[in-house]
Amino acid sequence: MAAAPRSPADRRAQILEVAVRLLDAVPFDDLSMDQVAAEAGVSSPLLFHYFKNKHGFRNAVLEASAIELQQRMTPDALLPVPAQLRAGVETFAEAVIAHPTIYLAVMRMAGSGDQSMRKIYRGMRRTFTQWIGSSLAQFGVPTTPALEAAIQGWQAFMEEIVLSWVDDPTMTRSEMIDLCERGFYCLLPAAGVDVSGIDLAAAASEAGLAT
């Protein structure tokens, strides 16, 4: 019995999945619609039918890439909180290092007022902020506006550190990730969090992270 034909939404999603996968080997600026069509087993005119033009296609690929990163940034809740943080930082850094052009494009489009990209970019920030707030709540730390602002600022700090490292890697990758991680613990006291009496501080100390 023949398989049921894909719906337009399923076909479009499959094309974007292929495009995002190709980005593991092809720079974003070199990714062509013809290449994606061939890999996806569809005709080039079909891509134009779904995405209208090259600009629409590139925007859709950026959105799909950003959504995938947001999903990957969700940590394993079974890990200790410091290990979750380390895993989150490493995932973020590895994604930016692998595709800095894509991440910069998402940032620029979000800043330019593109509403769909702004929503996705803010969603990535919000995912990290909510996860960290929930993790700290396990230690009795309330989520205050100051703490949320500090976490948001820390994410901007990480972006700058990682993107600068891509351009000029004057330290090892591990040292760069350590710097991003230490920055978080240094921000907690600045946000009014007393780290001296909670287990998180001891766990961070054991991991070699100054608080």
JOLIN-V42982 format. One record per pair of residues at least 24 apart in sequence whose C-alpha atoms are under 7 Angstrom apart, sorted by the first residue. I is the first residue (numbers start at 1). GAP is how many residues later the second one is. If there is no record, write none. Layout:
i=I gap=GAP
i=I gap=GAP
This chain:
i=12 gap=38
i=15 gap=25
i=16 gap=45
i=16 gap=48
i=19 gap=42
i=20 gap=41
i=20 gap=45
i=28 gap=73
i=28 gap=74
i=62 gap=40
i=62 gap=44
i=63 gap=54
i=66 gap=54
i=67 gap=53
i=70 gap=54
i=81 gap=54
i=82 gap=121
i=82 gap=122
i=86 gap=95
i=89 gap=88
i=89 gap=92
i=90 gap=87
i=93 gap=69
i=97 gap=69
i=100 gap=63
i=125 gap=27
i=139 gap=59
i=146 gap=45
i=147 gap=44
i=150 gap=37
i=150 gap=41
i=154 gap=30
i=182 gap=27
i=182 gap=28
i=185 gap=26
i=186 gap=25
